[in-house]
């Protein structure tokens, strides 16, 4: 009787697995057809996609565990595939500009720099570098100080109230920051400090630094919190004050994580478009004269030139803007990967992993 029961159970599992495999084989074929129709611009793309949705609903009813695994796996594959397609599209669109201009697209500094078939991204790269440097000087000290306060000084009730508020700041749209910067910061510099124009590289850098603060504070606070309590207690037991312990023990132990927080925050903020575009509306392309004049009317960033000119660009001009997107993507991606690597090494070091 037990043998018969085992045989029946095995047959049931076999039919169950075969049905799920067949169902998702059909689903994969339908998705492939959907992708082909989408890439060819067919108006019938929605038909196989709707069929896949129906198939997924049937699978969820009949084979829920297998369907859940299949859908999560599919979501992962789609995320990677979409990212890969976006990257490939950007790089392919940038090729004509590199063919037409060569390295002059990145290195040309003599006029003409932009227009009439000549395109150089060097001034925009310089402007991006300037605003990023200013943003780092603004956000790094304030972000580290805020993280240190939340991790080591603030009472529990204050931390529970302040930290969610800081994290919520990261969700504020960039155009809101840009509008605040345009109305308040730009106007203050123009009316009170008599800058040549409303909007300049310095004010943009300040606002980007403010935008980076929530990320820096959150990540740096997590890094400071991973420092073992025994290290802090040992320092206090030796007669050190709280400030001496923070300065000589906590910050050095979490330095790699704190530096990763700064890199990650500034890297994410420098890729934001709308804040810089709103604040720097009247600036002219080209290098500032002199180069250290961050308050003048010359100077753009890669994000602003793409936002201003993409709607009216065509041919090599449009390709040059895509090349700017490639430079921005590679820079932000490298900073993000570097920050994640530094943070992971810090956690391994403090956690004792080898």
N, C-alpha and C positions, 0 to 999 in steps of 0.2 A: 504493500500500500504506500509506504514511504517512497519507494522507487517510482511508482506511478505519479505521486504528487510532485516529485522532483522533476520528472519528465515533462509534466504539464506546465510547471513553472518555467522551465527552460524554454519550452516552445513559446510560451506567452512573451517572455523577455525577447526571444528572437524576433517574433512578429512585431513587437513593440519597437525594437531598435530598427528593424528593416523599414517599418513605416515612417519613422522619424527621418531616417537617412534618405528615403525616397522623397519625402516631403521637402527637405532642404536641398536636395539635388534639383528638384523642379524650381525651388525658390532662387537658387543660384543662377539657373538658366534664365529665369525671368529678369533678375537684376542685370545680367549681362546684356539682355536685349534692351532694357531700359537705358543703360549707360550708352549703348551704341546709338539709340534713337536720340538721346539727349545731345551727344556730341555732333550728330549730323543735323541738329536743329529741327527734328521732325515734330509735327504737331500732335503725333500719336504717342508721345512719351508718357503721358499720364495714364494710358490704358494699361501697359504692363506694370506700372508702378501701383496702380489700384489693385491689379490682380495679385501682386506680392503682398499688399496689405491684407487682402482677404485670406491669402494662404497663411500669413502669420497669425491671423485670428483663429483659423482652424487649427493650426499647430499648437497655439496656446491652449486651446480647449482640449485637444487630444493628447498632446505630448508636452506638457508644460515645462518640465525640467530641461528637456532638450531644446525647446524653443527659447527659453530664457538664456541658455548658454549660446545658442546660435545668434540671438539678437545682440547680446553683449559683444560677441566676437565680431559681428558685422559692424557694430558701431565703432569698434576699434579700427577695423580695416578701413572704414569710410573716412574716419578722422585722418589717418595717415595718408590715404589716397588723395583726399581733398587738399591737404597741405602740400603734398608732392606736386599735384597739378598746378597749384597756385605758384609754387616756386619755379616750376618748369616754365610756366607761362611768362612770368616776369623776366626770367633769364633769356628766353627766346626772343621776347619783344625788345630786349636791350641790345641784341646782337647787331642790328643795322647801324646803331649809333657808334658802336665800337669799330665797326668796319669803315664807317665814313670818317671818323675823327681819330681813331687809334688812341694812343695814350694821351693825346692832347685833350681828350674828353675829361681826363682826371688831372692833368698836369699843366695845361695851358694857363698862363698868367698875363699875357700881353693882349691888348685889345686888337680886334673885337672879341669879346668873350661870349656873347649870346645874341643870336639873331642872324638873319641873312645867310643861313646855311652853316654858320659856325656856332658850335655849342661847347661850352666848357663848364664843368660842374665844380671847378676848383673854388670859386668864390662861395658857392653854397656849402661846400664841404668845410671851408674855413668858418663860415657863419655857424654851422652846426657845431663845430669844435668849440667855438667861443661860447655859445649859449650853454653847451654841455658843461664846460669848465665852470662857468658862473653858477649853473644849477648845482654842481657838486659842492662848491664853496658855500652855497646857501643851505643845501639839504643835509650834508654830512654832519656838521656840528649840531644842528638843531635835531636831526633824527637820532643821532647817537645819544644826545642829552636826554631826549624824550624817552628813548628805550631804557636808558640807565635809571631814570626816575621811576618808570613803571616797574622795572624788574627788581630794583634794590631799595628804593626809598618810599614809594607810595604805599599807604595802607591798603589792605585788601579791598575795602569798600570803594576807595578811589580808583583802584586798578580795574575793578569790575565795571565801573561806570565809564572810565576814560577810554580803555582799550577798545571796546566795541564802537565807541564814537570815532576813534581814529581809523579803525578798519572800515567803517561806513564811509569815511571820506574818500577811500579808494574807489568807491562806486559812483562818485559824482562825475557827470559827463565832462569831458575836457573842454567843450565849448562853454560850459558854465565858468570854469576857471578863466578861460580866455576873455569872456565878457566882463568878469570882475576885474581882470587885469587891464582891459581896455578902458573901462569906466573910471577905475580908481587909481591904479598904479601909473598907467600912461598919462592920465590927466594931471596927477601930482607932479610927475617929473617934468611935464611940459609947462605947467603953470607956475610951479614953485621953484624948479631948478633951471628953467629956461632951456630945455633941450631943443635942438634944431627942429625936431619933428615929433609928432605923436606916435610913439612906438619905435623901439630900437632894440638892438641885440641884448642890451643889459636888462631891460624890463622883461623881455621874453625869457632870458635865463633865470631871472628871479621867479617867474611864474612856473617854469618847468621844475625848478627846485622845490617850490611849494607843492606841486603835484606829486613829486617823488616822496614827500615826507611820510604819507601813510604806509607805503611799502617798506621804507627804510625802518621806521619805528617798529612795525610788526615783526619783520624778519630779524632785526637786531635784538629785539626783546626776547624772541625765541632762542636766539643764540646765547644771550646772557643767562637765560634761565637754565640752560643745559650745563653750566659750570657746576661741578659737584659742590654740595654744601660743605663737605669736609674741608675743602681748600679755603673757603671763606672763614669757617670756624677756626681753622688752624691759624690763620692770619690774625683774627681777633684775639685768640688765646695768647699770642705772642705780644700783645699790647698795642697792636695797630688800631687806629681809629677806623670808623666806617668808610670815610673818604679814602684813607690810605689803602684799605682793602680793595675798594672798587678800582682805584687807580693802579695799584701794583699787582693785583691778583685777578680780579674779575675781568677787566678789560683785556689784559694780555692773554688770558686763557681763552677768551672768546673772540680774539682779534680777527681771526680768519672769517668767522661767521659774521662779524660786524662789517668787515670790509666787503664781504659778499652781499650784504644787505644794501650797502651804498651803491655797489656796481649794478645790482639788480634793479634798484629803484630808479637810478638815473637812466639806465638802459631802457627801461620801459617808458619813462617819461619823455625821453628824447625822440621816441617814435610817434608821439602824439602830434596830430596835425592841426586840429582846430584851434587850440589855444594860441599857438604861434601865428596861425593865419589871421586870426581876429585881431591880434595885438600889433602886427607889423604890416598893416595894410598899405601904408604909403611909402615904404622903403624902395629904393632903387637897387637894381642888380649891380654886381661888381664888388670890389674890395673896398672896405672903409679906407679913408684917407685922412690921417695916417692909419696904419693897421690897428693900432691900439684904441682907436676912437670907437668905443662901443655905444656911444650915445648919438652918433651921427645918423644921417638919412640914408646911408648906403649899408647894404648887408642883408642877405636873405639866408634862410636855411633850406635844406633839402625838402623838408615837408612843405614849406610855404611856396616854393617855386612849383612843386608838383600840384598843389591845390589851386594856385592862381592860374596856371597855364594849361592844365590837362584838358579842359573843356574846349579849347580852341586850337589844340596842337594836332599835327598830322605829319606823317612821314618820319624823317630823321628827327624832327623836333619832338614828336611823341616818343620816339625810341630813346632819345636823350633823357626824357623824364623817367622812362622805365629804368634806364641805367642809374638814375638817382635813387629809385626805389631799390634797386639791387644793392647799391652801396649801403643804404640805410638798413636793409634787411640783414646783410652780412654783419654789419657793425653791431646791431642790437642782438642778433643771434649769438655772436661771439661773446658779448658781454653777459648774456643770460646763461650760456653754457659755462663760462668761466665762474660766474657767481655760484651756480649750482655745484660745480666741482669743488670750489673752495669750501662751501657749506658742508658738503658731504665729508670732506676730509676732516673738517673741524668736529663733526659729530662722531666720526670714527675715533679720533684722537681722544676726545673727552669721554666717549663711551667705552673705551678700552678695546675696540675692535681692531684687528690687525689685517 
